[in-house]
């Protein structure tokens, strides 16, 4: 097992890669999963944000008072003097986000213009420059005035008080709202699922870099020529190299998995035992994809710099297309179509199904194993390309052995 030990030692002689890609990225995943909200507080009642506003009512009609009451349902009224300097300071200093000035005769003008088919009278408004809170309150004010005009036009003999009352009732109406939990499992379980999804970047970058470095070092021309004349059979040599690459992959995978259980043990407990077992199997199946990619880079003779670049860029691209950085449903349809060619899409999709698994029935297991099969096909395809690259490299003049001798004779 000398080749195996030497291959593992090559990776261990570069601890910085393991520290940055495996350790730091995993800890970053823990930090991200810990900082995000996954709906654990859904049982608490929803409380809408109430912006501060002021109204200068120069009309004093039932309609203007109803307008103030309407705004009061969505914000907090702050007293304000009817003076130019006070109005300017209120918004400039941020004490209020919205100032509404109701001109004299506004209420009666609303009724008259609505029944005559004319334009609505204008309201004077001042917004805060620092947020959109004032704009939202202004929309509520315009909604109230619009409903008042509509009722006044439909009921010509309605008084101003009746118009104000009906407009207030209409703006106060609301539809019932229910909260729907997206994704499988409870909110806390989704924290554990997110950590595993984040692992697409951690696993891809760290395994591609480490395995690519290992294979690239062993495939150097001078070292390969010495190995060709050694008494060790080629099959035994290749098996030991493959075992070393698999050992590195398994080590990185174990680190990310154990860290996830340590950091989010309570969240993992919300998932069934069968679901957890499937998530572990899916994670290892995904790890075989960067294993094959790193093996391919090594057979192509990629340098250490290229392995780092491919591991980082491809890892981020695969993670993004799999819906780790941005929800897959929020992506453009064209990007979604491309994302289905990413192994991370099938991985994250299977993770959600596994986390939601309650009973391991054939109907529930079939789509999960289907996604796992697609992951293994990705790994198999990359490995097949790596074998072709290895064969071409062996037949090249720089491979050593008979190919090099033939090149010298020519």
C-alpha positions in Angstrom: 0.0 0.0 0.0 2.9 2.3 -0.5 1.3 4.1 -3.4 -1.9 4.6 -1.4 0.1 6.1 1.5 2.1 8.3 -0.8 -1.0 9.5 -2.6 -2.8 10.4 0.7 0.4 12.1 1.9 0.4 14.4 -1.2 -3.0 15.7 -0.1 -1.9 16.1 3.6 1.1 18.0 2.5 -1.2 20.8 1.3 -3.3 21.4 4.5 -4.2 24.9 3.4 -6.5 23.5 0.8 -8.3 21.3 3.3 -8.5 24.2 5.8 -9.9 26.7 3.3 -12.2 24.5 1.2 -13.3 21.8 3.6 -13.2 23.5 7.0 -13.9 27.2 6.3 -16.6 26.6 3.7 -18.3 24.1 6.0 -18.2 26.6 8.9 -19.6 29.2 6.5 -22.4 26.9 5.7 -23.1 26.5 9.5 -23.1 30.3 9.8 -25.5 30.8 6.9 -27.9 28.1 8.1 -27.9 29.5 11.6 -28.6 33.1 10.5 -31.5 32.4 8.2 -35.1 32.1 9.3 -36.9 28.9 8.3 -40.3 29.7 9.8 -39.8 28.3 13.3 -41.7 31.3 14.7 -44.8 30.8 12.4 -47.0 30.3 15.5 -46.5 33.9 16.6 -49.2 36.3 15.4 -48.3 38.5 12.4 -47.8 42.1 13.2 -47.7 44.6 10.3 -45.3 47.4 10.3 -46.9 50.8 11.0 -45.2 53.8 9.5 -45.5 57.3 11.1 -47.5 59.9 9.3 -49.1 63.3 9.9 -52.2 64.9 8.5 -52.9 68.6 8.2 -56.7 68.7 7.9 -57.8 72.1 6.6 -61.2 70.7 5.6 -62.6 69.2 8.7 -65.3 67.3 6.8 -66.6 63.8 7.5 -64.6 62.6 4.5 -61.3 64.1 5.6 -61.8 62.6 9.1 -62.6 59.2 7.6 -59.4 59.5 5.5 -57.4 60.1 8.7 -59.0 57.1 10.3 -58.1 55.0 7.3 -54.5 56.0 7.5 -54.5 55.3 11.2 -55.3 51.7 10.6 -52.0 51.3 8.7 -49.8 53.7 10.5 -49.2 55.8 13.6 -50.4 59.4 13.4 -48.0 62.0 14.8 -49.2 65.5 15.7 -47.8 68.3 13.5 -48.3 72.1 13.4 -49.7 73.6 10.2 -46.6 75.6 9.5 -44.2 75.5 6.6 -41.1 75.0 8.7 -42.7 72.3 10.8 -43.7 70.4 7.7 -40.2 70.6 6.2 -38.5 69.5 9.5 -40.9 66.6 10.1 -39.9 64.8 6.9 -36.3 66.0 6.7 -35.5 64.9 10.2 -37.3 61.6 9.8 -39.9 62.0 12.5 -42.6 61.0 10.0 -42.5 59.2 6.7 -45.6 60.8 5.1 -47.4 64.2 5.5 -50.9 64.6 4.0 -52.4 68.1 3.6 -56.2 68.1 3.0 -57.2 71.4 1.5 -60.3 73.3 2.6 -63.5 72.1 0.8 -62.0 68.8 -0.2 -64.8 66.6 0.9 -67.6 68.5 -0.9 -65.3 68.8 -4.0 -65.0 64.9 -4.1 -68.8 64.5 -4.1 -69.3 67.2 -6.8 -66.6 66.1 -9.2 -67.6 62.4 -8.8 -71.3 63.1 -9.7 -70.4 65.5 -12.4 -67.8 63.2 -14.0 -64.9 65.6 -13.4 -61.3 65.0 -12.1 -60.8 64.4 -8.4 -59.4 67.2 -6.3 -55.7 67.0 -5.5 -54.2 66.2 -2.1 -50.9 67.7 -1.1 -48.4 65.1 0.1 -44.8 65.1 1.2 -42.8 61.8 1.3 -39.7 60.8 3.2 -36.7 60.4 0.9 -35.2 57.5 2.9 -37.9 54.8 2.4 -41.0 53.8 0.5 -43.3 53.9 3.6 -44.8 57.2 2.5 -45.6 55.9 -0.9 -47.5 53.0 0.5 -49.5 55.2 2.8 -50.2 57.5 -0.2 -51.6 54.5 -2.1 -54.0 53.9 0.8 -55.1 57.5 0.8 -55.8 57.4 -2.9 -57.6 54.1 -2.5 -59.9 55.7 0.1 -60.6 58.7 -2.1 -61.3 56.5 -5.1 -63.8 54.4 -3.2 -65.5 57.5 -1.9 -65.8 58.9 -5.4 -67.2 55.6 -6.7 -69.9 55.4 -4.0 -70.8 59.0 -4.5 -71.3 58.5 -8.2 -73.4 55.3 -7.7 -75.6 56.8 -4.9 -76.3 60.4 -6.0 -78.4 61.2 -2.8 -75.8 59.9 -0.3 -74.6 62.4 2.2 -70.9 63.1 2.8 -71.1 61.1 6.1 -72.5 58.1 4.3 -69.9 58.3 1.6 -67.1 58.4 4.2 -68.6 55.5 6.2 -68.9 53.3 3.1 -65.4 54.1 2.0 -64.0 53.3 5.4 -65.8 50.0 5.5 -64.5 49.1 2.0 -60.9 49.9 2.9 -61.1 48.0 6.2 -62.2 44.8 4.5 -59.6 42.1 4.1 -59.4 38.5 2.9 -58.4 35.6 5.2 -54.7 34.6 4.9 -53.2 31.2 5.7 -49.5 30.5 6.0 -48.2 27.6 3.9 -44.9 25.9 4.7 -42.9 25.5 1.5 -40.6 22.5 1.3 -40.6 19.2 3.2 -40.4 18.9 7.0 -40.7 21.4 9.7 -39.0 24.8 9.7 -36.2 23.6 11.9 -35.6 20.6 9.7 -35.2 22.9 6.7 -32.2 24.5 8.5 -30.5 21.0 8.4 -31.6 20.6 4.7 -30.1 24.0 3.8 -26.8 23.0 5.4 -26.7 19.9 3.3 -27.6 21.9 0.2 -24.9 24.4 0.9 -22.6 21.4 1.0 -22.7 21.2 -2.8 -20.2 24.1 -3.0 -18.1 22.7 -0.1 -17.9 19.2 -1.5 -17.4 20.2 -5.1 -14.7 22.7 -4.5 -12.7 20.8 -1.8 -12.9 17.4 -3.5 -12.1 18.7 -7.0 -9.1 20.6 -5.7 -7.7 17.8 -3.5 -8.3 14.9 -5.9 -7.1 17.0 -8.9 -3.9 17.9 -7.0 -3.4 14.3 -6.1 -3.9 12.9 -9.6 -2.0 15.7 -11.3 1.0 15.1 -9.1 1.0 11.3 -9.7 0.6 11.8 -13.5 3.7 14.0 -13.9 5.7 12.7 -16.8 8.9 11.9 -14.8 7.0 10.2 -12.0 4.8 8.2 -14.4 7.9 6.9 -16.2 9.4 5.6 -13.0 6.1 3.9 -12.1 6.0 2.2 -15.5 9.3 0.4 -14.8 8.5 -0.5 -11.2 7.6 -4.1 -10.3 4.1 -3.0 -9.2 1.4 -4.2 -11.6 -0.5 -1.4 -13.4 -3.8 -2.7 -12.0 -2.5 -2.7 -8.4 -1.1 0.8 -8.9 -4.4 2.2 -10.3 -6.4 0.6 -7.5 -4.3 2.1 -4.8 -4.5 5.6 -6.5 -8.3 5.2 -6.8 -8.5 4.1 -3.1 -6.5 7.2 -2.1 -8.8 9.5 -4.1 -11.8 7.8 -2.5 -10.3 8.1 1.0 -9.8 11.9 0.5 -13.4 12.2 -0.8 -14.7 10.2 2.2 -12.8 12.3 4.6 -14.1 15.5 3.3 -17.6 14.1 3.2 -17.4 12.8 6.8 -16.2 16.2 8.0 -19.1 18.0 6.4 -21.7 15.5 7.6 -20.5 15.2 11.2 -20.3 19.0 11.5 -23.9 19.3 10.3 -25.1 16.8 12.9 -23.1 18.6 15.6 -24.4 22.0 14.7 -28.0 21.1 13.9 -28.7 18.0 15.9 -32.1 19.3 17.0 -33.1 20.1 13.4 -31.9 16.7 12.2 -34.1 15.0 14.9 -37.2 16.4 13.2 -36.4 14.2 10.2 -37.3 10.5 10.1 -34.5 7.9 10.4 -35.2 6.7 6.8 -35.0 10.3 5.6 -31.7 10.9 7.4 -30.2 7.7 5.9 -31.3 8.8 2.5 -29.8 12.3 2.9 -26.5 10.7 3.9 -26.6 8.4 0.9 -27.5 11.3 -1.4 -24.7 13.4 0.0 -22.1 10.7 -0.7 -23.6 10.1 -4.2 -23.2 13.8 -4.9 -19.6 13.6 -3.6 -18.8 11.1 -6.4 -19.4 13.8 -9.0 -16.5 16.1 -7.9 -14.5 12.9 -7.3 -14.9 12.1 -11.0 -14.3 15.7 -12.0 -11.0 15.8 -10.0 -9.9 12.5 -11.5 -10.6 13.9 -15.0 -8.5 17.0 -14.3 -5.7 14.9 -13.1 -5.8 12.7 -16.2 -5.8 15.8 -18.4 -2.6 17.0 -16.6 -4.2 20.1 -15.1 -2.0 22.2 -12.9 -2.6 23.1 -9.3 -3.8 26.6 -10.4 -6.3 25.1 -12.9 -7.6 22.7 -10.3 -8.2 25.6 -7.9 -10.0 27.6 -10.6 -12.2 24.8 -11.8 -13.1 23.7 -8.2 -14.1 27.2 -7.2 -15.9 28.4 -10.4 -17.6 25.1 -11.2 -18.6 24.7 -7.5 -20.3 28.0 -7.4 -21.9 27.5 -10.8 -23.2 24.1 -9.9 -24.5 25.3 -6.6 -26.3 28.3 -8.1 -27.9 26.3 -10.8 -29.1 23.8 -8.2 -31.0 26.5 -6.3 -28.7 26.9 -3.3 -28.0 30.6 -3.7 -31.3 31.6 -5.1 -34.6 29.6 -5.0 -34.9 27.5 -8.1 -38.6 28.6 -8.5 -37.5 32.2 -8.6 -35.2 31.7 -11.5 -36.0 32.5 -15.1 -37.4 29.6 -17.1 -34.4 29.6 -19.3 -32.1 29.3 -16.3 -34.3 26.6 -14.8 -33.9 24.6 -18.1 -30.1 24.9 -17.8 -30.2 24.1 -14.1 -31.6 20.7 -14.8 -28.3 19.8 -16.4 -26.6 20.5 -13.0 -26.1 17.6 -10.6 -26.9 20.0 -7.7 -30.5 20.3 -9.0 -31.2 16.6 -8.6 -29.3 16.6 -5.3 -31.3 19.4 -3.7 -34.6 18.1 -5.1 -33.9 14.7 -3.6 -32.9 16.3 -0.2 -36.3 18.0 0.1 -38.1 14.7 -0.7 -36.0 12.8 1.8 -36.5 15.4 4.5 -40.3 15.2 4.0 -40.3 11.3 4.1 -42.5 9.9 6.8 -42.8 6.3 5.7 -40.4 4.5 3.3 -43.1 3.4 0.9 -42.2 2.4 -2.7 -44.1 5.4 -4.0 -42.1 7.8 -1.8 -38.7 6.2 -2.4 -39.0 5.9 -6.1 -38.4 9.6 -7.0 -35.6 9.8 -4.4 -33.7 6.9 -5.9 -34.4 8.2 -9.4 -32.6 11.5 -8.4 -29.8 9.5 -6.8 -29.4 7.5 -10.0 -29.1 10.7 -12.0 -26.3 11.8 -9.7 -24.4 8.6 -10.2 -24.9 8.9 -14.0 -23.2 12.3 -13.8 -20.3 10.8 -11.9 -20.1 7.8 -14.3 -20.1 10.1 -17.4 -17.2 12.2 -16.0 -15.3 9.1 -15.1 -15.8 7.7 -18.6 -14.3 10.9 -20.1 -11.5 10.6 -17.6 -10.7 7.1 -18.8 -10.6 8.3 -22.4 -8.3 11.1 -21.4 -6.1 8.7 -19.5 -5.9 6.4 -22.5 -4.9 9.2 -24.8 -2.3 10.4 -22.3 -0.8 6.9 -22.1 -0.5 6.7 -25.9 1.2 10.1 -26.1 5.0 10.5 -26.6 5.4 12.2 -23.2 3.9 9.2 -21.3 7.1 7.2 -21.0 7.5 3.5 -21.8 7.0 2.2 -25.3 5.1 5.3 -26.5 8.1 7.5 -25.6 10.5 5.1 -27.2 8.5 5.0 -30.4 8.6 8.8 -30.4 12.4 8.8 -30.0 12.9 6.3 -32.9 10.8 8.5 -35.2 
